[in-house]
Amino acid sequence: MYFRAMQKAVFLDRDGVLNRDRVNYVYRLADFEILPGVPQALQALKAAGYRLIVVTNQSGIAKGLYTHQEVALCYEYLQQQCGGQIDAHYYAPYHPEYDSASLSRKPDSLMIEKGLARFGVKPAQCWLVGDSERDLVAAKKCHLRTIYIPEGSARFVPPAPESHPGADFMAAHLPQAVEIILAQDRPLAKPGQNL
């Protein structure tokens, strides 16, 4: 019964959306800083019935800068700090200059497709929140609605959605993105019904 109720999902980029991004990759726990309001934002999405799916490029693995285990440790820490709210975590350890091309690496969409298939959610019921062009391109390949958080946007004041051609909406951070998602997906009241 619980699975049937959760027929929608939010796909989340990791660095720059859930945790503070850094110039030289984020793979050490000491450098893994969860952004303000992220645990509460994830909890609000989960309470509203969304599956939460992380989709992240981790090309530092292909470059030999860090390991699969270090990515897993960062994810475990994120889950611990966010109350275990995340349903799935997909990452692409590839880079075209270091190994063969992969459909997993954004802007390709295989990670998103895996999440859609695993949880049986329809693209029309899903969102992607990302901070780069490649996030938006991957989402649009799967017909997801998109929210763009511009890189380094801690004090960003979002303009109209039309200001970025690949984004349906723009937000300063994940808590604001969640407000947009919940407002857009709020069911319309039927005549004489109070919601």
HUCORQUI-V116560 format. One line per field, one symbol per residue. phi: phi as a letter, one per 30 degrees, with the letter a starting at -180 (. if undefined). psi: psi as a letter, one per 40 degrees, with the letter a starting at -180 (. if undefined). burial: # if it has 24 or more other ideal C-beta (glycine too) atoms within 12 Angstrom, else .. A space follows every 50 residues. Layout:
phi=???
psi=???
burial=???
//
This chain:
phi=.ddddccbbbcbdcdjccbddbdcicbcedcdcddeidedddddddddjc dcbdbbdbdddddidacedddddddededddciidddabcbcdcaddcad dbddddddcdddeddeddciccedcbbbcbbbeddddddddciddbbcce eicecdcdddeddbdccdbbbdadedddededddcdddddeiccc
psi=dddddgfiihhhicheddihiidfihehddeghhiheddddddddddeeh ihhhhhhgedddeediiddddddddddddddeffdhdihhihfihdeeai ihedhheiedddddddddefihdeeiihhieidddddddddefiiihhhh hffdfhhhaideehdehdiiididddddddddddehihiihehh.
burial=.....#.##############...###....#.##..##.##.###.### ############...#...##..##.###.##..##########...... .#.#############..#.#.#.########.#########.####### ..#....#.....#.#################.............
//
